[in-house]
Amino acid sequence: MRHPDLAQREKSCLLVVDVQERLMPAIHGGERVVESCVRLIRGVRLLQVPILVTTQYVRGLGPLVAPVAEALGESGAFDKTAFSCCAEDGFFGRLDALEKDTVIVCGVEAHVCVLQTALDLVENGYRVHVVADAIGSRDPENRRVALEKMARAGAVISTTEMVLFELLRRAGAAEFKAVQALVK
């Protein structure tokens, strides 16, 4: 039996929240956030972990940033206007269809859409892993406080490398070298 704070491939999905063209230039450390999101997306794709993607009011904030869109390939984004993904009609239908009990969350903004989504997912009985190096806010203080609030509410705070190696589980796995190359 594994500790419940370890992400497990067969139980997990990735949720990429609102990593959009007009929003990312304002995010403190935005390039790092995008790089971490891309690394995470590529890793979970190698491990065949399903991915859900959202955009916030795409007409106003634009499409996903190019590196994220390229890493996702054909994964279509679910456009929303609610801050919490969970408050958007149809979101739980998409999530429930994956039959996963753990949601790994990355994206922006940490203190708005990521926070509200993570708290709502916890409230609805999901295990939530928030990937700290793959979330961001305009103000680093908002990001810091959001991480604290999510942890207090029961979310597991993790990093891209931690999550990928937890999902991988062993060095003997077929995908080990490919995942290792992503994190170097």
N, C-alpha and C positions, 0 to 999 in steps of 0.2 A: 504494500500500500504506500502511495506517495503522499507527502505532506500536501495539504490543500492549497498552500500558497505557491506551489509549483505549477506552472502552466503545463497542460498535457495536450498533446497533438490531437488525440481522438475526441477531446471534449471542447476544443477551442475554435474560435473564429476571430478574425481581425476586423476591427471597425476603424476606418480611416475617415476622420471628421474634418471637412471643410478646408482642405489645403489648396486654396484658390489664388489665382493670379493677382487680384487687386488687394487681397488681404495680406499675403506673405511679405511684401516689402516693408510693412509696418511692424512685423513681428520681431521682437528682440531676439537676435540669434537665429533669424529665419532660415538662413542657408543651412545651418546645422540641423534644424528641425526637419527641413526637406530631405537632407542627406540621410538622417536617421529613419525617416518614414520610408524612403526608397529602399534602404537596406532591409528594413523590417518587411516590407512588401515582397521584395525579392526572396527573402528567406522563407517566409510562410508559403509563398508559391512553390518553392522547391520542396517544401514539406507537405504540400497539398492541403494546407489549412484554408478553409473558405474565407473570402473577404467580402465585406460590405463597405460601401463608400458613400459618403454624403457630400453634398454641396449646400451652402447656405445662400438661398436667393441668387442663383447663378446669373440672372439678368443684371444684378447690381454688383456682385463680387467677382464675376467672371468664372471661367472654367477652372478645373484643376490645373495646378502648375505643371508645365511640360514634363519634368522628370518623374513626377508622381504618376501622371497619366500614362507615360511610356512604361513605367514599371508595372502598372496595373494591366496593361493590354486592353482586353475587351471588357473589363469589369465596368459596367455602367453605373454612374453615380445616381443616387436617390436624392433629388432636389427637395429642399425643405425650407420652411420659413420659421418654424419653431426652433428655439435654441436647443432644447433637448431633442435628440433624435427620437426618443421614446414618445414625445408628445405629437409627433407627426403621424397622420393617418397612414397606415400601411407599413410602418416600420416594423412593428412587432410581428406582422405576418411574414415579412422577409426574414427576420431573425429566427422566428420559431421554425420556419421551413428548413433551417440548417441543422436543427436538432442538436444544438450545442448548449452547454450550461456555463461556459466561460467565454467572456468577451475581452479581448485584448484591444485597448483603445490608444490611438495616436491621433494627432491633429491639432487644430486650433479652434478658438482660443481657449487656453487652459482654464481660465476662470469663468467662461461663459458656456459655450457649447460642450466642451469636453467635460467640465465639472457637472453641469446639469444632466448630461447623458449618463455619466458614471454613477451619480447618485440615484437617478431613476432606475438604472439597471440593477444596482444593489438592492434597491427597494423592491424590485420585481423578482428577486431571488437569483439573479445571475452572479457568478464569481466575476469580478472585474479586475483586470490587470492594466494599470495605467503606465504607459511607457514614458518615463520622465524625460529622456533625451529626445523623444519624438513628439513632444507637445510644446507649445509656446504661447506667449501673450505679448502684447505690445510693451507692457511694463513687467519687468522681471519679478517685482514684488507681487503682482497679481498671480503670476505662475506659482511662486513659492507658497503663497497662502492657499491657492487652489489645491496644490499637492497635499498640504497638511490637512485640509478639509476632507479631501477624498480618502486619505489614509484613515482619518478618524471615523469615517462612515463605513469603513470596511473594505475599501479597494486596496489591492496589492500594488505597491509602487515598485516598478521594475525598470530595467533598461533594455534597449534593443538586444544587446549581446546576451543578457541574462535570459530573456524570453526565448531567443532562438536556441540557446543551448538547453534550456528546459524542455522545449518542444522536441529537440533532437534526441535528447536523453542519453546517448552513448556515442563514444568515438567510433565504434564499429558500425554505426548506421551508414547506409549507402550514400546518404546526402552529406556526410560529415565534411568531406574536403570542400564541397561547394559552399556550405554554410561557413566554414572556417575562412575561406577566401573572402567572403562578404564582410566579415568583422575585422579583418586585418587592415 
